[in-house]
């Protein structure tokens, strides 16, 4: 029973140590600093310290990316404290125990004496000790001046450059996310990796200072060992000055080596990890690739060594033989590398010839495949506007663009593709350009640090500022500096900041060009989303025997609606209407009118007042008949239009412009009501000169039912004197 109890207790203790190994180790290291440790325990910890430093160094060498070794800064601190604790304990052991000046002392550390004997050659005279001490001093100088100082400097530079480039890298991630090159999950992973990198190099900058301090502390302890040992040897141990100096110098060398060699390895590991590459290839593979890039390098080196050997033939046969043999080895290695590279080039040329032949026979060439497609939507910025998309400075524009895409989906039912944001050095620094499939759709200039102030009729007192125009609506405006913003607001101006200016402009461009943005891919995405909840109507439209439509057919109908700023969000009604009339006609423009009729209430509410009153100008029967008589319907199924002769064109233009101005002067929206069969023709004949004009058919108003009250504010009619606008 007692044996079983001891076994259980032992297992319990081992399990506890396994779970709390780090905490136990830290406590033991702390005890090193204040409690005298046995000689055997000090020897064991010295060996462990040496092994730990080698393990850390090799781990760094076999870690492809520095940020993969995330615990390195904390391990560095622990290893530094561990080494200092051992150094202090060994110093106490050296000073507290007698020394045998002529041989191995069993009261001193065996590891310290072993390393001291290796450096001094095991001799007991003054000469070996002096030689060993000189070598030890050189080792300390190399570590302090070269390795530790270099590693500390590299850590500082790496941390600084990592922090300086963080905003640019974050901008690039956000840019690629907005352009659709990466998903949100990939962007989050890259963002997390960037954050880890910045945190790692920042902590490494601080941790490297501990390494530097460790080296300085080791030098100080070495001096204490030497001077303190000399004093102890003479005063307490009764040794002569010569014996005390030789004995304690020897122990100082051994103790210094046991502390400085692990410290040197840690310093080297620090420099190695912060100078590592950003690739995922191991260090030895990169090394092999870099040193085998060209065999001619080794051929030249081999020839140079052989020539040096021949030059030394009269002064040293041994040196000549060594240089010639080594030169021959390098030349042979270079020759083999050159042969290998030539074979690889020949194989690559053969493969390229084969690909070219296949491309000539009809297979797409690699050059054609490498051409990047145009972005559906792109926003190009002058370099002065980059702060608007810099996450370190708020990235207001990025957030607004995300909202624009969401609002467009709600308002128009259009899934706006990701907007790629790029900097364009050919633009004016304060200029931006919005492109749709590579074609510019809008451009303007803004001034950072200034606000655009517009007079919307509420201004009580005009203020001075640089004159400009609002890019979205063309209103007159002025630029005022940020410190005058409050003054402009008090004066009654509508004050808009630069991100809002760009966002509003983009919103209006997307609305005006929604039909161009909608492609077959976007149509497919819309239908696939609807299919999840309304699979029957989608199946009927796409696969019905008599009502089968292609994505292109549906795209034309949706584009015609978007051209007149009719939301396609109610896609279910649109598809049901296509299914209802698809067996009767496949004419796009007839189907568009049927869809608009089905969406009558939605369209009327879009332009009605708050009291659901729709105020319209009625187009007379005579003018409707004139448009209908001049209608041209192309045989290829493209959109019909009214081909008016010059006399009728002037008559029509005068009628519509007068009606437009009259209803605008009343403060109403420019809504014209006409017959369904001429509605699209009327819109086509007027929309170029008046993009905001609204043409509604009687059928759409009737479909709205009693939910909409219609008020005819005037009529566009023709009499003997020409065109008259009545009752406005």
C-alpha positions in Angstrom: 0.0 0.0 0.0 2.8 2.4 0.9 4.5 1.7 -2.5 1.3 2.3 -4.3 0.8 5.6 -2.4 4.3 6.8 -3.3 3.7 5.9 -7.0 0.5 7.9 -7.0 2.1 10.8 -5.3 5.0 10.8 -7.8 2.5 10.7 -10.7 0.6 13.6 -9.2 3.7 15.7 -8.8 4.8 15.0 -12.4 1.4 15.9 -13.7 1.5 19.1 -11.7 4.9 20.0 -13.1 3.8 19.2 -16.6 0.8 21.5 -16.4 2.7 24.3 -14.7 6.2 23.9 -16.2 6.6 27.6 -17.2 5.5 28.9 -13.8 7.8 26.5 -12.0 10.7 27.4 -14.2 10.2 31.1 -13.6 10.2 30.5 -9.8 13.4 28.5 -10.0 15.1 31.1 -12.0 14.1 33.8 -9.5 15.5 31.6 -6.7 18.9 31.5 -8.5 19.2 35.2 -7.8 19.1 34.9 -4.0 19.6 31.3 -2.8 23.0 29.5 -3.1 22.7 26.5 -5.4 24.6 23.2 -5.2 27.5 22.7 -7.6 25.8 19.8 -9.4 22.6 21.7 -9.9 24.6 24.7 -11.3 26.4 22.3 -13.8 23.1 20.8 -14.9 21.5 24.3 -15.5 24.6 25.4 -17.4 24.3 22.5 -19.7 20.5 23.1 -20.1 21.2 26.8 -20.8 23.7 25.9 -23.5 21.3 23.3 -25.0 18.3 25.8 -24.9 20.3 28.5 -26.8 21.2 25.9 -29.5 17.6 24.8 -29.8 16.4 28.4 -30.1 19.0 29.2 -32.8 18.1 26.1 -34.9 14.4 26.7 -34.5 14.9 30.2 -35.9 16.9 28.9 -38.8 14.2 26.3 -39.7 11.2 28.8 -39.3 10.3 30.2 -42.7 8.6 33.4 -41.5 9.7 35.4 -38.5 6.0 35.9 -37.4 5.5 32.1 -37.3 7.7 32.1 -34.2 5.3 34.3 -32.3 6.6 33.3 -28.8 10.3 34.2 -29.6 10.3 37.6 -27.8 9.0 36.1 -24.6 11.3 33.1 -24.9 14.2 35.5 -25.4 13.3 37.3 -22.1 13.0 34.0 -20.2 16.3 32.7 -21.6 18.0 35.9 -20.7 16.8 35.8 -17.1 17.7 32.1 -16.9 21.3 32.8 -18.1 21.7 35.7 -15.7 20.4 33.6 -12.8 23.0 30.9 -13.6 25.7 33.4 -13.9 25.0 34.9 -10.5 24.9 31.5 -8.9 28.2 30.4 -10.5 29.8 33.7 -9.3 28.7 33.0 -5.8 30.1 29.5 -6.1 33.5 30.8 -7.4 33.9 33.3 -4.6 32.6 31.1 -1.8 34.7 28.0 -2.3 38.4 27.3 -2.3 40.4 27.0 -5.5 43.1 24.5 -6.4 45.5 26.5 -8.6 47.2 23.4 -9.9 44.4 21.2 -11.0 40.7 20.4 -10.9 38.9 21.6 -7.8 36.0 19.5 -6.7 34.3 22.4 -4.9 34.0 24.4 -8.2 31.7 23.9 -11.2 32.9 21.1 -13.4 31.4 22.9 -16.5 33.3 26.1 -15.7 36.6 24.3 -15.2 36.1 22.2 -18.4 35.5 25.2 -20.6 38.4 27.1 -18.9 40.8 24.1 -19.6 39.6 23.9 -23.3 40.5 27.6 -23.9 43.8 27.5 -22.0 44.8 24.2 -23.4 44.7 22.6 -19.9 48.0 24.2 -18.9 48.7 25.7 -15.5 51.3 28.2 -16.4 50.9 31.9 -17.1 51.2 31.7 -20.9 48.1 29.4 -21.5 46.0 31.5 -19.1 47.0 34.7 -20.8 46.3 33.2 -24.3 42.9 32.0 -23.1 42.1 35.4 -21.5 43.0 37.2 -24.8 40.7 34.8 -26.7 37.9 35.4 -24.2 38.3 39.2 -24.5 38.1 38.9 -28.4 35.0 36.8 -28.1 33.3 39.5 -25.8 34.4 42.3 -28.2 32.9 40.4 -31.2 29.7 39.8 -29.4 29.3 43.4 -28.2 30.4 45.3 -31.2 29.3 43.0 -34.0 26.5 40.6 -33.1 24.6 42.2 -30.3 24.8 45.8 -31.6 23.9 44.7 -35.1 20.9 42.6 -33.9 19.6 45.5 -31.8 19.9 47.9 -34.7 18.2 45.5 -37.1 15.3 45.0 -34.6 14.9 48.8 -34.3 14.8 49.3 -38.1 12.5 46.3 -38.6 10.0 47.7 -36.0 10.1 51.1 -37.5 9.6 50.0 -41.1 6.9 47.6 -40.0 4.9 50.4 -38.3 5.5 52.8 -41.2 4.3 50.4 -43.9 1.3 49.2 -41.8 -1.1 51.9 -43.2 -0.1 51.2 -46.8 -0.6 47.4 -46.3 -4.0 48.0 -44.7 -5.0 50.2 -47.6 -3.9 47.5 -50.1 -6.0 44.9 -48.2 -9.1 47.1 -48.2 -8.5 48.0 -51.8 -8.4 44.4 -52.9 -11.5 43.6 -50.8 -13.4 46.4 -52.4 -12.3 45.3 -55.8 -13.4 41.7 -55.2 -10.0 40.2 -55.5 -10.2 38.7 -52.1 -13.2 37.7 -49.9 -13.9 39.2 -46.5 -12.5 36.0 -44.8 -9.3 36.3 -46.7 -9.1 40.0 -45.9 -9.6 39.3 -42.2 -6.8 36.6 -42.3 -4.4 39.1 -44.0 -5.4 41.8 -41.5 -4.7 39.4 -38.6 -1.4 38.4 -40.1 -0.5 42.1 -40.5 -1.4 42.8 -36.9 0.7 39.8 -35.7 3.6 41.1 -37.8 3.4 44.6 -36.3 3.1 43.2 -32.8 6.0 40.8 -33.3 8.5 43.4 -34.6 7.4 45.9 -32.0 8.0 43.4 -29.1 11.2 42.3 -30.8 12.5 45.9 -30.7 12.0 45.8 -26.9 13.2 42.3 -26.4 16.5 43.0 -28.2 17.3 45.6 -25.5 17.2 42.8 -23.0 19.8 40.8 -25.0 22.0 43.9 -25.2 21.6 44.4 -21.4 22.4 40.7 -20.8 25.7 41.0 -22.6 26.7 44.1 -20.6 25.7 42.4 -17.3 27.8 39.4 -18.3 30.8 41.6 -18.8 30.2 43.3 -15.4 29.9 39.9 -13.7 33.1 38.8 -15.4 35.0 41.8 -14.0 33.5 41.1 -10.5 34.7 37.4 -10.7 38.2 38.5 -11.6 38.6 41.2 -9.0 36.6 39.6 -6.3 38.3 36.2 -6.8 41.7 37.9 -6.7 40.8 39.6 -3.4 39.2 36.4 -1.9 42.1 34.2 -2.9 44.7 36.4 -1.2 42.7 37.6 1.8 40.7 34.5 2.7 42.4 31.5 1.1 46.0 32.6 1.8 47.1 32.3 -1.8 50.0 34.3 -3.4 49.1 37.1 -5.8 50.3 35.0 -8.8 48.4 31.9 -7.8 45.3 33.9 -7.0 45.4 35.8 -10.3 46.0 32.7 -12.5 43.4 30.6 -10.7 40.6 33.1 -10.7 41.4 34.3 -14.2 41.0 30.7 -15.4 37.7 30.3 -13.6 36.6 33.7 -14.9 37.2 32.6 -18.4 35.3 29.4 -17.9 32.3 31.1 -16.2 32.4 33.9 -18.8 32.3 31.4 -21.7 29.4 29.5 -20.1 27.4 32.7 -19.9 28.5 34.5 -23.1 28.3 31.5 -25.5 24.5 31.0 -24.9 24.1 34.8 -25.0 26.0 35.0 -28.3 23.6 32.4 -29.8 20.6 34.3 -28.6 21.9 37.5 -30.1 22.6 35.7 -33.4 19.1 34.2 -33.3 17.6 37.6 -32.7 19.4 39.1 -35.7 18.6 36.1 -37.8 14.8 36.2 -37.1 14.4 39.9 -37.8 16.4 39.7 -41.0 14.4 36.7 -42.3 12.6 36.8 -45.6 8.8 37.0 -46.0 8.6 33.8 -48.1 7.4 30.5 -46.9 10.5 28.6 -48.0 12.9 27.3 -45.3 16.3 29.1 -44.9 18.4 26.3 -46.3 16.3 26.1 -49.5 16.6 29.8 -50.1 20.3 29.5 -49.4 20.7 26.7 -52.0 18.7 28.7 -54.6 20.7 31.9 -54.0 24.1 30.2 -54.2 23.4 28.1 -57.3 22.0 30.9 -59.4 25.0 30.9 -61.8 27.8 28.3 -62.2 30.1 30.8 -63.8 30.7 32.4 -60.4 32.3 29.2 -59.1 34.3 28.7 -62.3 35.8 32.2 -61.9 36.6 31.5 -58.2 38.2 28.2 -59.1 40.4 29.8 -61.8 41.4 32.6 -59.4 42.4 30.1 -56.7 44.5 28.1 -59.2 46.3 31.2 -60.4 47.1 32.2 -56.8 48.4 28.7 -56.2 50.7 28.9 -59.3 51.9 32.4 -58.1 52.8 30.9 -54.7 54.7 27.9 -56.2 58.2 29.3 -55.3 57.2 30.4 -51.8 55.2 27.5 -50.5 54.5 24.1 -52.1 51.9 23.2 -49.5 49.9 26.4 -50.2 50.2 25.8 -53.9 48.8 22.3 -53.7 46.0 23.4 -51.4 44.9 26.4 -53.6 45.1 24.3 -56.9 43.1 21.4 -55.4 40.5 23.8 -54.0 40.4 25.8 -57.2 39.8 22.6 -59.2 36.9 21.6 -56.9 35.2 25.1 -57.3 35.7 25.0 -61.1 34.2 21.5 -61.3 31.3 22.5 -59.2 30.7 25.6 -61.4 30.9 23.5 -64.5 28.3 21.1 -63.2 26.0 24.0 -62.2 26.3 25.6 -65.7 25.5 22.4 -67.4 22.5 21.9 -65.2 21.2 25.5 -66.0 21.7 25.0 -69.7 19.7 21.8 -69.6 16.8 23.5 -67.8 16.9 26.4 -70.3 16.7 23.9 -73.2 13.8 22.1 -71.6 12.0 25.4 -71.0 12.6 26.5 -74.6 11.2 23.2 -75.8 8.1 23.5 -73.7 7.6 27.1 -74.9 7.9 26.0 -78.5 5.3 23.3 -77.9 2.9 25.8 -76.3 3.4 28.3 -79.2 2.7 25.5 -81.7 -0.5 24.6 -79.8 -1.5 28.2 -79.7 -1.1 28.6 -83.4 -3.3 25.6 -83.9 -6.2 27.2 -82.1 -5.3 27.0 -78.4 -5.4 30.3 -76.6 -1.9 31.7 -76.0 -0.5 32.4 -72.6 -0.3 36.1 -73.4 -4.0 36.3 -74.1 -4.7 34.6 -70.8 -2.5 37.0 -68.9 -4.5 40.0 -69.9 -6.4 41.2 -66.9 -10.1 42.0 -67.4 -11.3 45.5 -66.7 -12.9 46.2 -63.4 -16.6 46.7 -63.5 -16.4 49.7 -61.3 -13.2 51.6 -60.2 -12.5 54.8 -58.3 -9.1 56.4 -59.2 -7.7 58.9 -56.7 -5.0 61.5 -56.9 -2.3 61.0 -54.3 -3.5 63.9 -52.1 -6.8 62.0 -51.6 -5.2 58.8 -50.4 -5.9 59.7 -46.7 -9.6 59.3 -47.4 -9.1 55.5 -47.7 -6.4 55.2 -45.1 -7.7 53.1 -42.2 -5.2 54.7 -39.9 -6.9 58.0 -40.6 -10.5 56.8 -40.4 -11.0 55.5 -44.0 -14.3 57.4 -44.1 -14.6 56.9 -47.9 -14.2 53.1 -47.6 -17.1 53.0 -45.1 -19.3 55.3 -47.3 -18.6 53.2 -50.4 -19.8 50.1 -48.5 -22.9 51.9 -47.5 -23.4 53.1 -51.1 -23.4 49.5 -52.4 -25.9 48.5 -49.7 -28.2 51.5 -50.3 -28.1 50.8 -54.1 -29.3 47.3 -53.4 -32.2 48.7 -51.3 -33.1 51.6 -53.6 -32.6 50.1 -57.1 -32.5 46.3 -56.3 -29.1 46.4 -58.1 -26.2 44.3 -56.7 -23.4 46.8 -57.2 -20.1 45.0 -57.9 -17.1 45.7 -55.7 -15.6 49.1 -56.4 -11.8 48.9 -56.9 -10.0 51.9 -55.4 -6.6 52.7 -57.0 -4.2 55.6 -56.9 -3.6 57.3 -60.3 -0.4 59.4 -60.5 -1.7 60.9 -63.8 -4.6 62.6 -62.1 -4.3 66.0 -60.4 -3.4 65.4 -56.7 -6.9 66.5 -55.6 -8.8 64.9 -58.4 -10.8 61.6 -58.6 -12.3 59.7 -61.5 -15.0 57.0 -61.5 -14.9 54.5 -64.2 -17.4 51.8 -65.4 -15.6 49.0 -67.2 -12.6 51.3 -67.9 -14.7 54.2 -69.3 -14.9 57.3 -67.3 -18.3 58.1 -66.0 -17.5 61.1 -63.7 -14.6 63.2 -62.6 -14.1 66.1 -60.2 -11.7 67.9 -57.9 -12.1 68.4 -54.1 -9.9 70.0 -51.5 -9.0 68.2 -48.3 -9.3 70.4 -45.2 -12.0 72.4 -46.9 -15.8 72.1 -46.9 -18.2 72.6 -49.9 -20.9 75.1 -49.0 -24.1 75.3 -51.1 -26.8 77.9 -51.1 -30.1 76.0 -51.1 -32.2 79.2 -50.6 -31.8 79.3 -46.8 -28.8 81.6 -46.7 -29.2 84.7 -44.6 -25.8 86.2 -45.3 -23.4 85.3 -48.1 -19.8 84.6 -47.2 -16.7 84.7 -49.3 -15.0 81.5 -50.6 -13.5 79.9 -53.6 -16.2 79.3 -56.2 -16.9 75.7 -57.4 -19.7 73.4 -58.5 -21.2 70.5 -56.7 -20.2 67.5 -58.9 -23.3 65.4 -58.2 -26.0 68.0 -59.1 -24.1 70.9 -60.7 -25.2 73.4 -58.0 -23.1 76.5 -57.5 -21.0 76.3 -54.3 -17.9 77.7 -52.5 -15.0 76.1 -50.7 -14.3 77.4 -47.1 -11.6 76.2 -44.8 -12.4 73.9 -41.9 -12.2 76.7 -39.3 -15.0 78.6 -41.1 -17.4 75.7 -41.1 -19.4 76.9 -38.1 -19.7 80.4 -39.7 -21.1 78.9 -42.9 -23.6 76.7 -41.1 -24.8 79.8 -39.1 -25.2 81.7 -42.4 -27.6 79.0 -43.6 -25.3 77.1 -46.1 -25.5 73.4 -46.6 -22.0 72.3 -45.6 -20.6 69.0 -47.0 -17.2 67.4 -46.2 -15.0 65.8 -49.0 -15.9 62.1 -48.3 -19.6 63.0 -48.5 -19.0 64.9 -51.8 -17.4 61.9 -53.4 -19.9 59.4 -52.0 -22.9 61.5 -53.2 -21.3 61.9 -56.6 -20.7 58.1 -56.8 -24.3 57.5 -55.7 -25.7 59.7 -58.5 -23.4 58.1 -61.1 -24.5 54.6 -60.1 -28.1 55.6 -60.4 -27.6 57.3 -63.8 -25.6 54.3 -65.1 -27.3 51.4 -63.3 -28.3 49.9 -66.7 -24.7 49.8 -67.8 -23.5 48.3 -64.5 -26.1 45.5 -64.7 -24.5 42.6 -66.6 -25.5 39.0 -67.1 -23.4 37.9 -64.1 -25.3 40.4 -61.9 -28.7 39.1 -63.3 -27.6 35.6 -62.5 -26.7 36.6 -58.9 -30.1 38.3 -58.5 -32.1 35.3 -59.8 -30.1 32.8 -57.8 -30.9 34.7 -54.7 -34.6 34.8 -55.5 -34.5 31.1 -56.4 -33.9 30.2 -52.8 -37.4 31.4 -51.8 -39.3 31.5 -55.2 -38.0 28.6 -57.1 -41.3 28.0 -59.0 -41.4 31.4 -60.8 -37.7 31.2 -61.6 -38.1 27.7 -63.1 -41.1 28.9 -65.1 -39.2 31.8 -66.6 -35.9 30.0 -67.3 -37.2 26.6 -68.2 -40.9 27.0 -69.3 -41.8 25.5 -72.7 -43.6 28.6 -74.0 -42.2 31.2 -71.7 -38.5 30.4 -71.7 -36.2 33.4 -71.3 -32.4 33.7 -71.3 -30.4 35.8 -68.9 -29.9 38.2 -71.8 -33.7 38.6 -72.3 -34.2 39.3 -68.6 -31.2 41.6 -68.6 -32.7 43.8 -71.4 -36.0 44.2 -69.5 -34.2 45.1 -66.2 -31.9 47.5 -68.0 -34.8 49.3 -69.5 -36.3 49.7 -66.1 -33.1 51.0 -64.5 -32.6 53.5 -67.4 -35.7 55.3 -66.1 -34.6 54.7 -62.4 -37.3 52.2 -61.7 -36.2 49.9 -58.9 -35.9 46.2 -59.8 -35.9 45.1 -56.2 -39.4 43.6 -56.6 -37.9 41.0 -58.9 -40.6 38.4 -58.1 -43.3 40.6 -59.7 -41.1 41.3 -62.7 -40.4 37.5 -63.3 -44.1 36.7 -62.8 -45.1 39.3 -65.4 -42.5 37.9 -67.8 -44.0 34.4 -67.2 -47.5 35.7 -67.8 -46.8 37.5 -71.1 -43.9 35.4 -72.4 -46.1 33.1 -74.3 -47.7 36.1 -76.1 -44.7 38.2 -77.0 -41.0 38.1 -76.7 -40.6 41.8 -77.7 -38.5 43.4 -75.0 -40.3 46.8 -75.2 -43.8 45.4 -75.0 -42.7 43.3 -72.0 -41.1 46.4 -70.3 -44.5 48.2 -70.5 -46.3 45.2 -69.0 -43.7 45.0 -66.2 -44.1 48.8 -65.5 -47.9 48.3 -65.4 -47.4 45.5 -62.8 -45.2 47.9 -60.8 -47.6 50.7 -61.2 -48.1 51.4 -57.5 -44.4 51.3 -56.8 -43.6 53.7 -59.7 -46.4 56.2 -58.8 -45.4 56.2 -55.1 -41.9 57.0 -56.1 -43.0 60.3 -57.5 -46.0 61.1 -55.4 -46.1 63.7 -52.6 -46.3 62.9 -48.9 -50.1 62.9 -49.2 -49.9 60.3 -52.1 -50.8 62.9 -54.7 -49.2 62.5 -58.1 -49.1 65.8 -60.0 -48.7 65.3 -63.8 -48.8 67.1 -67.1 -51.0 65.3 -69.6 -49.8 64.8 -73.2 -52.6 65.5 -75.6 -53.9 62.9 -78.0 -52.7 65.0 -81.0 -49.1 65.0 -79.9 -49.2 61.4 -78.9 -50.5 60.6 -82.4 -47.7 62.6 -83.9 -45.1 60.6 -82.0 -46.8 57.3 -82.9 -46.9 58.2 -86.6 -43.1 58.8 -86.7 -42.2 55.6 -84.7 -39.5 53.5 -86.2 -39.1 49.9 -85.0 -35.8 48.4 -86.1 -36.0 44.9 -87.5 -33.2 43.6 -85.3 -35.4 44.1 -82.2 -33.5 47.0 -80.8 -35.3 49.9 -79.1 -37.9 51.8 -81.2 -37.7 55.6 -81.6 -39.6 58.5 -83.1 -37.9 59.8 -86.2 -39.4 63.3 -86.3 -38.9 65.5 -89.4 -37.3 68.9 -88.7 -40.7 70.8 -88.4 -42.2 68.3 -86.1 -39.0 68.0 -84.1 -39.0 71.8 -83.4 -42.6 71.6 -82.5 -42.0 68.7 -80.1 -39.0 70.2 -78.5 -40.8 73.5 -77.9 -43.7 71.6 -76.3 -41.7 69.5 -73.9 -39.3 72.2 -72.9 -42.2 74.6 -72.1 -44.0 71.9 -70.1 -40.8 71.0 -68.3 -40.1 74.6 -67.3 -43.7 75.3 -66.3 -44.0 72.3 -64.0 -40.6 73.0 -62.5 -41.5 76.6 -61.8 -44.5 75.3 -59.8 -42.1 73.2 -57.6 -43.3 69.9 -58.9 -41.4 67.0 -60.4 -41.4 67.0 -64.2 -43.9 64.1 -64.6 -45.7 63.7 -68.0 -48.6 61.3 -68.4 -49.4 59.7 -71.8 -50.8 56.6 -73.4 -49.0 53.2 -72.9 -48.2 52.7 -76.6 -46.2 55.9 -76.8 -44.7 56.1 -73.3 -41.3 54.7 -74.1 -41.1 56.7 -77.4 -41.8 59.9 -75.5 -39.1 59.1 -72.9 -36.6 58.3 -75.7 -37.4 61.6 -77.4 -36.9 63.7 -74.3 -34.4 62.0 -72.0 -31.3 63.2 -73.7 -32.0 66.9 -73.2 -33.8 66.4 -69.9 -32.3 63.4 -68.0 -34.6 63.9 -65.0 -37.9 64.0 -66.9 -40.4 61.3 -65.8 -42.8 59.7 -68.3 -45.7 57.6 -66.8 -48.4 55.8 -68.7 -52.1 55.9 -67.9 -52.0 52.1 -67.4 -49.4 52.5 -64.6 -51.6 55.1 -62.8 -54.7 52.8 -63.2 -52.7 49.9 -61.8 -51.8 52.0 -58.7 -55.6 52.0 -57.9 -57.0 54.2 -55.2 -53.7 54.4 -53.3 -52.6 57.2 -55.5 -54.5 60.5 -56.2 -53.8 62.0 -59.5 -53.8 65.8 -60.1 -53.4 67.0 -63.7 -51.8 70.4 -63.4 -51.8 71.1 -67.1 -51.9 69.7 -70.7 -49.5 69.8 -73.5 -51.6 70.3 -76.5 -51.4 71.6 -80.1 -53.6 74.3 -81.5 -53.6 76.4 -84.6 -51.0 78.8 -83.1 -48.7 75.9 -82.2 -48.2 74.3 -78.8 -50.0 75.5 -75.6 -49.5 74.6 -72.0 -52.9 74.8 -70.3 -53.9 75.1 -66.7 -50.4 75.1 -65.1 
